[in-house]
Amino acid sequence: MAWNEPGGNKPNKEKQDNDPWNRNKNNNNGSNNNNSEPDFDFIKNFFKKILGGNRKQQDPFNKSNKVNSSFGLILIVIVVIALFIYSGFYTLIEAERAVVLRFGKVDRIEEPGLHWSLPFVETVKKVNISAMRTTQNTGSMLTKDENVVDVDITVQYTIDSPQEYLFNVADPDLSLNQAIDSALRYVIGHTSMDEVITVGINQVRMSTQELLNLIIEKYNMGIKVENITFKAKAPDAVKAAFDDAISAQEDEQRFKSEAKAYSNDVIPKAQGKAQRVLEEAYAYKLDVVNKAQGDVARFNKMLPEYRAAPEITKRRIFLETMEAVYLANPKIILNVKQGNNSVIYLPIEKMLEKANSNIAKGQK
C-alpha cells in the first residue's frame, strides 16, 4: 500500500494503521506528545540475549537456552573479577614508600615497584621520602640579657619514617612548627643579644638544630631535619644603634688582626736578634776562656825554665813581646848623619787609637 493512499472515507483506526512512521502510537488521548521519554528497550533486549532470552518464553527443556544463560553469567563474573583485580594494582617510584592499611590498621610498608592491594579492604597511602620539604617561622624573641630580636628561621626536612609521619601525630607539619618555635626560643633565651646578632649566630643555629632533632626524636614524628637557615636582627626602633655597635665590633676585630700580624712580624725578628747576640757572647766567652787557658798552660810550661834561668827567660820574653809589638804597628825609620846610626820612630798615637777602637768593638 502506498504511503499517500487515499483513505479519507475510512475510519480513524484504519487511518492510524496506514501511518508508516507510527506517529500516532505516541499519542496520549488523541494528542501528539513530542517530549516522550527515550526508548531503552534495546538495552533490555541486550541483557535478555546475554542471560538467554525472555524467561517467560523459554522452554525449560531447551538445552540451548540453559547454555546461553550460563555463558552470560560466567562472562559477567569474569569481567567483574578482572576489574576487581585490575583496580588493586599500583606503582611506586624510587622516591616513594607506601603504607598499606587493612581495615584501618597498618599491615605493611611497600618499597618502590609494582604492587597489588586488596580493593575495598586495603587502603594505600603513598609518601615521598626524598622530597625536600621547607617550613619557615618568624617572630620576636627575648634574649638572655632581656633584649628583643626579630628572628627568621627556615628549616628543610625530609620524611624518615612514613608510618610515624602519617599516624604518630595528628598534624606533623604543625607539630614541627611548634617544635621549631620551642627550640629556638629556648636557645635564644640562653644567649645574649650581641651573640645572636654577630659572632654567635652560627652557634645559635647549630644549637637550635641539635635541640630540634632531640624533640623530633622524642615524639617519633618520622621527620629528619636536613638544614637550618637562621637570621636575626634588632628591631627597627634600635637598628641604627645596633649597626653602630656591630661596626665597632668589626673594627675591634680588624685592629686585633692587624696587631697580631705586627706581633708575628716583630717578635720573630727580635727573637732572632737576641739569639744571635747570645751566640756571639757565647763564642766570645769561649774565645777568651780558651785563650786564657792557653796562656796559663804556656806560662806553666815556662815556669820551670824561668826557675832554672830567670835572666835569660826574662830577656827572651821581652824580645818576643817587642817583636809582636813592632810587627803589629807601622814604623818610621829616620836617617841621621851623625854617627851613621838609624833611629826608629814608634807612632804611639796610632797605637793608642787602634787600642781604643778595639776596646769599643769589644764593648759593642
TINU-222980 format. One record per atom (N, C-alpha, C, O): x, y, z. Coordinates in steps of 0.05 Angstrom, whole numbers, plus 32768, in hexadecimal, padded with zeros to 4 digits. Layout:
XYZ...
% end
This chain:
80117FE8800080008000800080118018800080258019800F800C802C7FF1801B80457FEF801780568008800280548015802C8067800E8029807880268013808C8023800680938036800F8095800A7FFB80AA80067FE1809F7FFB7FD280AC7FED7FDC808580037FC480787FF97FAC808780057FAB808B801D7F9A808E7FF47F82809D7FFF7F73808B80127F6E8073800D7F6B809780277F5A8088803A7F4A809B804A7F45809780627F4080B0803C7F3180C4804B7F1680BA80547F0B80C580687F0B80A680477EF1809C804F7EF2808680637EDE807C806C7F0B807D80697F0E8066807C7F0D806F80987F108087809D7F08805E80AA7F07806580C67F23806E80D07F37806980C47F22807C80E77F3B808780F27F4F807180F97F67807580F77F45805A81027F56804481097F66803A80F27F7D803480F47F59803880DB7F67802F80C37F7B804380BA7F90803C80B07F73805D80BC7F87807280B57FA0807080C57FB6807480BB7F9C806B80DF7FB4806980F07FC5805180E97FDE805280EC7FB9803C80E07FC9802580D87FD8802980BF7FED801D80BA7FCF803B80AE7FDC804080957FF3805480988001805A80847FF8805E80B0800F807180B48029806280B6802D805380CA803B806480A28055805480A38068805D80B98079804D80C18066807580C48079807F80D88070807A80F4807E808081078058806E80F7804D80698111804C8081812380518080813B804580978116804480B08126802D80B18139802D80BF814D801880A18132800080A281438002808F815B7FF18090816D8017807F815C801A806C81738022807A818C801C807081A2802F8091818A803880A081A2802480B481AC802880C281BF800C80B5819D7FF880C881A67FEB80BE81C07FE680A781C47FE780D181D17FDB80CB81EB7FC080D981EB7FBE80F281ED7FA980C981EA7F8E80D481EA7F8980E481D17F7C80F981D27F9580DB81BA7F9080E881A17FA28100819C7F9F810D81877FB6810681AD7FC8811D81A97FE4811381A47FEB80FD81AD7FF481228194800F811B818D8023812581A28025813E81A58031811381B18044811B81C68060811A81BC806B810481B9806D813181B68088813181AB809D812E81C080B4812981BA8096813181DA80AA813081F080AA811681FE80B08114821680A2810081F080A280E681FD80BE80DC820380D180E481F680C180CB821780DB80C0822080E680AD820B80D780A181FD810280AB8209810E809981F58108807C81FB810380758212810A806D81E68105805081E9811E804181EF8130804181DE81208034820681378024820E81338006820B813F7FF6821981217FFF81F9811B7FE381F681337FD381EA81367FBB81F081447FE181DB815B7FD381D0816E7FCA81E5817B7FB581E281707FD981FC81827FD0821281767FB8821F81847FA58226815C7FB88223814F7FA1822F81537F88821E81587F72822881507F8C820481537F7681F181707F6B81F281747F5381EF81847F7D81F581A07F7481F681A47F62820E81B07F4C820B819B7F6A8225819E7F59823D818E7F40823B81967F2B824681777F41822E81687F29822B81767F14821981757EFC821E81847F1F820581947F0D81F481AB7F00820381B07EE9820081B87F11821481CF7F06822481C57EF1823781D17EDC823B81AF7EF7824481A47EE5825881947ECE824D81897EBD825B81917ECE823281837EB8822681677EBE821D81577EAC821A81607ED7821881457EDE820E81317EE2822481387EE1823B81187EE5821C81017EE9822F80FB7ECF823D80F47EBB823180FD7ED1825880F97EB8826780DC7EAE826580D77E96826780C97EC0826080AE7EB7825E80A97EA7824580997E95824480B97EAE822F80B57EA0821680C97E88821380C87E7A81FF80DA7E84822780EE7E6F822580E17E54822980CE7E50823980EC7E41821B80E37E26821F80F57E198234810D7E17822F80EB7E11824A80FC7E05825F810B7DED8256811F7DE5826281017DE08241810E7DC8823881217DCD8220812C7DBB821481257DE7821A81377DEF820381537DF2820E81587E05821E81667DE1820781817DE2821181917DFB820781A27E058216818B7E0481EF81997E1B81E581947E3481F581A67E4581F8817C7E3781FF81767E4E821081857E4D822A818F7E62823481897E36823681987E33824F81B57E39824A81C27E46825B81C07E31823481DD7E36822E81E27E54822A81F57E5F823481CF7E61821B81D27E7E821781D17E8D823181E07EA0823581BF7E85824381BC7E93825D81D57E8F826E81DF7EA2827A81E07E77826E81F87E71827E82107E81827382207E8B828282127E81825982287E90824C82277EAE8253823C7EBA825982107EB98253820D7ED6825982157EDB827682237EEF827B820C7ECA828882147ECE82A482327ECC82A9823E7EDC82B7823E7EB8829C825B7EB4829F826A7ECC8294827E7ED5829F82607ED7827D826E7EEE8271826C7F06828382807F15828682557F0B828F82527F2282A282657F1E82BA82727F3182C282667F0682C582777F0082DC82947F0582D582A37F1082E5829D7EFC82BD82B97EFF82B582C07F1D82B282D57F2682BB82AD7F2D82A682B27F4982A382B57F5782BE82C77F6782C282A37F5082D182A37F5C82EB82BD7F5582FA82C97F66830782C57F3C82F882DE7F33830582F67F4182F983087F49830882F77F4482DE830D7F5282D1830F7F6F82DA83257F7982E082F87F7D82DB82F87F9882E583017F9A8302830F7FAC830A82F87F87831283007F87832E831E7F838331832A7F928341832A7F71832283477F6C832483567F848319836A7F8D8325834D7F8F8303835C7FA682F6835C7FBF830883707FCD830983467FC3831683447FDB832783577FD9833F835C7FEE834C83627FC2834583747FC0835C83927FC5835683A27FC6836983997FC7833D83B57FCB833683BD7FE9833983AD7FFB833383D57FED834383E08009834583FF80078343840A7FF28348840B801D833C8428801F83378434803483498429804A834C844B802E8355845A8041836684748048835884838036834F847A806283558494806A834A84AA8068835F84A48060837684C2806E835784D9806A836984D8807A838284E18072839884CC8092838084CB80A4839884B3809F83AA84B080AC83BE84A2808C83A38489808883B2848A806F83C28497805B83BB847B807083D88475805883E88456805883ED844A806D83EE844B804183F1842E803E83F484288030840F8434801B84158417803C841E840D8030843783F18024843183DF8032842983EF8009843383D77FFB842C83C77FF6844683D17FEA845983AE7FFF8446839C7FFA845D83887FE58455837C7FE5844083847FD2846783707FBE8464835B7FC1847983607FBC849183437FC98471832D7FCF848483367FE58498832F7FE484AF83457FF9848E834E800F849E8366800B84AF836F801D84BC83727FF384AF838A7FEC84BE83A27FE984AC839F7FDD849683B97FF384B483D17FF184A483D97FD484A083DD7FC584B483DA7FCB848783E17FAF848183FE7FAC8478840B7F9A848184077FBE846784227FBC845C842A7FD6844F841A7FE8844A84447FD88449844F7FEF843B845C7FE58422846E7FD4842384547FEF840B845D7FE583F184747FF783E78474800F83EB84877FEA83D9849E7FF783CD84977FFE83B084827FF783A684A9800D83A284A380148386849F7FFC837484AC7FE78378848D7FFF836084887FE9834E846A7FE6834A845A7FF7835284627FD0833D84467FCA8337843B7FB9834D84477FA5835584237FC1835884177FB3836E83F97FB0836A83EE7FBC835783ED7F9F837B83D07F9A837983C57F9A839583D07F8E83A783AE7FA8839883A07FA883B183847F9E83AD83797F9F839783787F9583C2835D7F8A83C083497FA183C183467FAE83D5833B7FA583AB83287FBC83AA83117FB983BE83097FA383C683087FD183C882F37FD383DC82FA7FC883F782EB7FCA840A83127FBB83F9831B7FB0841283347FBF841C83377FC5843483467FC3840A83607FD1841083607FED840483567FF183EE836C7FFF84138370801B840A838D80218408839D801B841A8395802D83F283B1803383EC83B6805183EF83A8806183E383C98059840083D18075840483EE807883FB8400806C840883F2808783E5840D808B83DB841A80A383E8840D80B883ED843580A183ED844480B683FA845F80B983EB846D80A583E7846580D183E3847F80D783D6849480DD83EC849280F183FA84A880CB83EE84BB80CE840484D480DD83FB84E680E3840B84D780E383E184EF80F083D684EA810E83D284FD811D83CF84D1811783D084CC813383CB84D4814483E284CF813E83F984E2815A83DC84EB816D83F184D4818083F784CC819083E684CB817E840F84B48190841884BF81A7842884D481A5843584B281BE842784BB81D6843384A581E38444848E81E4843B84AC81EC845B849A81FB846C84A98213847784C18212847C849B8229847C84A7824284848498824E849B847F824E849B84A7825884AF849B826484C784A8828084CB84C0828384C68498829384D384A282AD84DA849582B684F4848082AD84FC84A382C88502849882D3851B84AC82E3852A84C482E3852384A382F0853F84B482FF855184B882EF856A84A582E4857684D182EE857484D882DD858A84EA82ED859E84F78300859684E982E485B784F882F185CC851282E385D1851382CA85D4852882F285D3854382E785D7854982E585F4853982EC8606856182DA85FA856A82D68615856C82F18624856682F2863C8576830586168579832086238560833186208562834A862285498325861C852F8332861C852D834686058522835C86098537834085EE8533835085D68522834085C28521832785C48515834E85B185038342859D851183418582851C83558579850F832A8575851B8327855A8505831C854784F4830C855085068324852E84F48319851A85038301850C85198305850284F682EA850C850382D2850384F482C784EA84DB82C884E9850382BE84D784F882B184BF8507829784BB851F829784B584FA828084BD8507826684BB84F8825584A684E0825484A585088248849584FE82368480850A821A848585228217848784F882068486850181EB848C84FA81D9847484E381DA8469850E81CA846A850A81B78455850B819B8461851E8194847084F8818A845A84F68170846684EB815C845284DF8163843E84F08142845884E5812C844884D68119845B84D9811B847384C78107844F84B880F3845E84CA80DB846284D280CE844E84CF80D4847B84E080BD848184D180A3848484DA808E847B84B980A5849084A8808D8494848C8094848C847E80A384998482808884758467808F846C845180878480843E8096848384548071848D8440806884A0843D807C84B78427808484BF8454808484C38454809784D9844980B284D0843B80C084DE845180BA84B8844880D484AD842A80D584A9841E80EA84AE841E80BF84A1840180BF849B83F080BB84B483DA80C684B683FA80AB84C883E880A284DD83F080A984F983E080A7850C840980B184FE841280B7851A840780D18524840280D4853C840580E5851383FA80FF851B83E48107850883E380FE84F183D18118851283BA811F850283C2813084EA83B8812B84D483D3814484EE83DC815684D983FA815984DB8403816A84EA840A814A84CC8427814B84CE8433816684C98445816F84D68428817484B48433818E84AD842F81A384C3844081B284CA841681A384CF841181B584E5842281AE84FD842C81C0850B8425819485038435818C851A8452819485168460819C8529845C819384FD8478819B84F7847B81B984FB848F81C18507846881C984F2846A81E684F7846A81EC8514847981FE851D845A81DF8524845A81E48541847481DB854E847E81E9855F848081C58544849A81BC854F84B081D0854784C181D6855884AF81DB852F84C381EF852784C18208853884D58212854184A98211853D84A58229854E84AF8224856A84BB8236857684A9820D857584B28206859084D08205859284DC821185A584DD81F7857F84FA81F485808508820F857C851C8215858A84FE821F856A850B823985648508824C857C851B825A858284F1824D858884ED825E859F84FF825685B78509826785C58503823C85BA8514823385D08531823B85CB853E824585DD853B823885B38557823E85AD855B825C85AF856F826585BB854A826C85A3854D828985A4854A829485C0855782A785C88539828785D08535829085EB854D828B85FD8550829686128560827A85F48579827586028591828185F485A8827985F9858D829585E285A282A185D4859E82C085D4858882C985D385B482CE85D785B282EC85D785AC82F685BB85AF82E885A785A3830F85BA859B831A85A085B3831E858D85B1831A857585CA8327859885E2832B858885EA8310857A85F28310856385E882FA858985F082E1857E85DC82D7856885E382CC855485C282DD856D85AE82D4855A85B182E3853F85AE82D7852A85B882FD854185B8830D852885D4830C851B85D5830D850285E98309852A8604830B851E861382F0851F860D82DE850F862582EE8531863982D88530862D82BC8538863882A88530861782BC8546860C82A2854F85F58298853F85E78285854785F182A3852785DA829A851785DC827E850D85C8826F850C85F48275850685F8825984FE85F48246851585E98230851185FD824D852C85F9823C854485DB823A854B85D28224855285CD824F854885B0824F854D85A2823C85398590822D854085AA823D851F859E822C850B85A4820F8511859181FE850F85BD8208851885C381EC851D85B581E2853785AC81CB853785B481F3854B85A681EA8564858881E6855F857C81D4856A857C81F7854E856081F48548855B81DA8539854781CC853E856C81D38526856981BB8517856C81A28529855C818F8526857F81A2853B8583818C854D856A8188855F8560817285628560819E856A8549819C857C85308194856D852081848577852D819D855485168196854485168178853E8501816B853E852E816D8537852F8151853285288140854A851B812B85488530814985628529813B857B850A813B857F84FF8127858784FD8152857A84E08153857D84D28141856984BF8133857184DB8142855084CE8131853C84D28113854284BF8103853F84EA810C854B84EF80F0855284DE80E7856A84D580D0856B84D980F9857D84C980F3859484AC80ED858D84A080DB859884A180FC857B848580F98573848180E6855C846A80E18553849680DB8551849480C7853B848380D28524846F80C5851C848B80E98519847B80F68504848380EC84E9847580F284D5849880DB84E6849F80D184CC84AB80E684BA84AB80E284A184B780FB84C584C2811184B584E0811384BC84E8811084D384F0811984A8850D811D84AB8514813984A1850F8140848A8520814A84B38528816584AB85428164849C8556815984A68542816F8484855A816F8473856A81898476858381878476855D81A08478856C81B98478855B81CF8485854281CE8483856881E28492855B81F9849E85698212849585818214849785598225848C85638240848585588253849A853F8255849D856A826284A78562827384BE856A828F84B98581829584B1855882A284BD855E82BF84BB855282CD84D3853C82C784DB856182E084DE855782F084F48560830D84F18575831384E7854E831F84F98555833B84F78547834A850E85348340851B855183618514854583728529852B837E851F852883828507851983858531850183928528850783AD851A851C83B9851E84F583B5850984FA83CD84F984FE83E6850A850D83F8850284F283E7852284F583FF853385128403853C851A841A8541852183EE853F853C83F0854A855183E68535856883E0853C854883E3851C855A83D78508857383E88504858983DD85018570840385038588841484FE859D8411851485B48410850E85948410852D85A7840D854385B583F2854285CD83F1854785A783DD853B85B483C3853985C683C1852185DA83B3852185C083CF850B85D283D084F585ED83DD84FC860283D484F485EB83F2850C860483FF8516861383EC8528862C83EB8527860583DE8539861383CB854B862083B5853B863783AC8541861383AB8526861F83968516863783A08507864B83928504863583BA84FD864C83C684EF866483C88502867B83C484FA865E83D0851B867483D2852F868183B78534869983B68537867183A28536867C8388853B868C837E852386A18371852686838385850B8693837E84F386AE838D84F386C3838184EC86AD83A784FB86C783B684FD86D983AA851286F183A8850E86CD83A1852886DD8394853D86EB837B853387038377853786DC836B852486E88353851986FE835985058712834B850386F9836E84F5870D837684E18727837F84EF873D837884E6872483908503873C839A8512874B8383851F876383838520873C8370852A874983598537875883498522876E833F8527874D8346850B875A833784F58774834584EC8788833984E88772836084E9878A836F84E2879F836E84F787B7836A84F187988370851187AB836F852687B88353852787D08350852C87A8833E852387B38324852387C78320850C87DB8312850F87C0832B84F487D2832984DD87ED833884E38802832D84DC87EB835084EF8803835E84F68814834F850B882C834E850988068343851E8814833485338822831C852688398315852D8814830E8513882182F78506883982FF84F5884A82EF84F08839831984ED8850832284DD8868832B84EE887F832684E7886283398504887783458514888483318527889C832F852A887383218534887E830F8549889282FB853E88A782F7854A888C82EE852788A182DC851C88BC82EA851688D182DE851A88BA8302850C88D38311850688E28317852088FA8313852188D48320853588E18326854E88EC830C855B8902830D856688DD82F6855988E882DD8563890182D48554891382CA8560890182D8853A891882D0852B893082E18531894782D78534892C82FC85358942830D853C894D8307855889658306855C893B8301856B894482FA8586895382E08585896782DD8593894A82CD8575895982B48573897482B88567898882AB856F897682CA8553899082CF854789A382DC855B89BB82D5855C899982EF856B89AA82FC858089B482E8859489CB82E8859D89A182D6859C89A982C285B089BE82AF85A589D182A885B389BB82A8858B89CF8296857F89EA82A4857C89FF8298858189EA82BE85758A0382CD85738A1082D0858E8A2982CD85918A0082D585A38A0B82D785BE8A1782BC85C78A2C82BB85D48A0982A785C08A13828D85C88A2D828685B98A3F827B85C58A2E828E85A08A47828A85918A5E829A859C8A748291859E8A5882B485A38A6D82C585AF8A7682B985C98A8E82BA85D08A6382AF85D98A6B82A385F28A7E828B85EE8A92828985FB8A76827A85DB8A87826385D68AA3826C85CC8AB7826085D38AA3828185BB8ABD828A85B18ACF829485C78AE6828E85C98AC382A585D98AD382B085EF8ADC829A86028AF3829A860B8AC9828886098AD08273861C8AE6826186108AF9825A861E8AE3825A85F78AF7824985EA8B12825785E88B27824B85ED8B11827085E28B2A827F85E08B38828185FC8B50827E85FE8B28828786108B338288862B8B3E826D86348B54826C86408B2F8258862D8B39823E86358B53823786268B65822B86308B548241860C8B6D823D85FD8B85824C860A8B9B8242860C8B7F826586128B948274861F8B9D826886388BB58267863F8B8A825E86478B91825186618BA28238865B8BB6823386698B9B822886478BAA821086418BC6821886378BDA820B863E8BC8822E86278BE28236861D8BF4824086358C0C823986368BE8824F86478BF88259865D8C00824286708C168242867B8BEE822E86728BF5821786838C0D820886778C1E81FD86868C0E8207865C8C2581FA864F8C3F820B86528C55820086548C3B822586528C53823786548C5D823986718C74824186768C4C823286848C55823686A08C6E822686A88C7F823086B58C70820D86A08C8981FE86A68CA2820B869A8CB7820C86A68C9F821586818CB5822286748CBD823C86828CD4824286858CA8824B868A8CAE826486988CBC825E86B38CCF826D86BA8CB3824A86C08CC0824486D98CDD823B86D58CEF824086E58CE2822D86BE8CFE822486B98D10823B86B08D27823D86B88D05824E86A08D15826586968D04827D86958CF88283867F8D00828C86AA8CED82A386AA8CF582B986968CE482C486888D0F82C086958D1782D786858D1382D186678D0982E286588D1B82B9865F8D1982B286438CFB82B1863B8CF382B986258CEB82A6864C8CCF82A486468CC282BF86448CB282C486318CC882D286568CBD82ED86558CC682FB863B8CB58308862E8CDF82F786338CE98304861B8CDA82F986028CD2830885F18CD682DF86018CC882D385EA8CAB82DC85E98CA182E285D38C9D82DD86008C8282E786008C80830485F78C6E830B85E88C94831486008C94833085F88C97833385D98C89834285CC8CAA832385CF8CAF832585B28C96831B85A28C8F8327858D8C8A830685AA8C7282FC859C8C5B8310859D8C4C8314858A8C59831E85B48C43833285B78C49834985A58C36835385978C61835385A48C68836A85938C65836285758C5C837385658C6B834A856F8C67834185538C4A8342854B8C43834A85358C388339855D8C1C833985578C11835685558C00835B85448C1C836885658C14838485648C1C8390854A8C0C839E853D8C35838C85428C3F839885298C31838D85118C2B839C84FE8C2A837485118C1D836884FA8C00837284F88BF6837484E18BF38379850E8BD78381850D8BD3839E85098BBC83A785068BE983AF85078BE683CC85058BF883D684EF8C0E83CA84EB8BF183EC84E28C0283F884CE8C1B840484DB8C1A840D84F28C30840684CB8C4A841184D58C55842584C18C52842284A98C62843984CB8C6F844E84BB8C8D844E84C28C94845084D98C9E844B84AE8CBB844B84B28CC7846584A78CC2846C84908CD6847384B88CE3848D84B08D02848984AE8D0E847C84BF8D0C849384998D29849284958D3684AB84A28D2E84C2849D8D4984A684B38D5784BC84C28D7484BC84B88D8184A784B78D7F84D484B28D9A84D784A78DAF84D184BC8DC384C484B78DA984DA84D48DBD84D784E88DBF84BA84F18DAB84AD84F98DD684AF84EE8DDC849484F88DD0847F84E58DD4846784EA8DC2848784CF8DB6847484BD8DA5845F84CB8DA6844784C48D97846784DF8D85845484EE8D68845984E58D5F847084E18D5A844484E38D3D844584DC8D2C844984F58D31843C85098D18845B84F48D068460850A8CEA845585038CDF845B84EE8CE0844585148CC5843A85108CB1844B851F8CB4845085378C9B845385108C868464851B8C6D8452851F8C648446850B8C63845185368C4C8441853C8C34845385408C34846285538C1F8452852F8C08846485318BF5845B85488BE3844A85448BFA8466855F8BEA845E85768BCC846685738BBB8457857C8BC6847D85668BAB848685648B9A847385528B82846E85588BA78467853E8B998454852E8B93843A853D8B7E842E853A8BA58433854E8BA1841B855E8B8A842085728B7A840D85768B898438857D8B73843E85908B57843E85828B448434858D8B568449856A8B3D844A855B8B33842E85548B1C842785568B46841D854C8B3F840185468B3583F2855F8B2283E3855E8B4383F885758B3B83EA858E8B1F83F385968B0E83E3859F8B19840E85938AFF8418859B8AE9840D85898AD3840785938AEE840A856F8ADA83FE855D8AD583E185638ABE83D885628AEA83D3856B8AE583B685738AD583B4858C8AC483A3858E8AD983C7859F8AC983C785B78AAC83CD85B28A9A83C185BD8AA883E085A08A8C83E885988A7D83D1858B8A6683CC85908A8B83C385798A7F83AC856C8A78839685808A638389857D8A8A839285938A84837E85A78A6C838585B88A5E837385C18A68839E85BE8A5183A685CE8A3683A385BF8A22839C85CB8A3783A785A48A1E83A385958A17838585948A03837E8588
% end
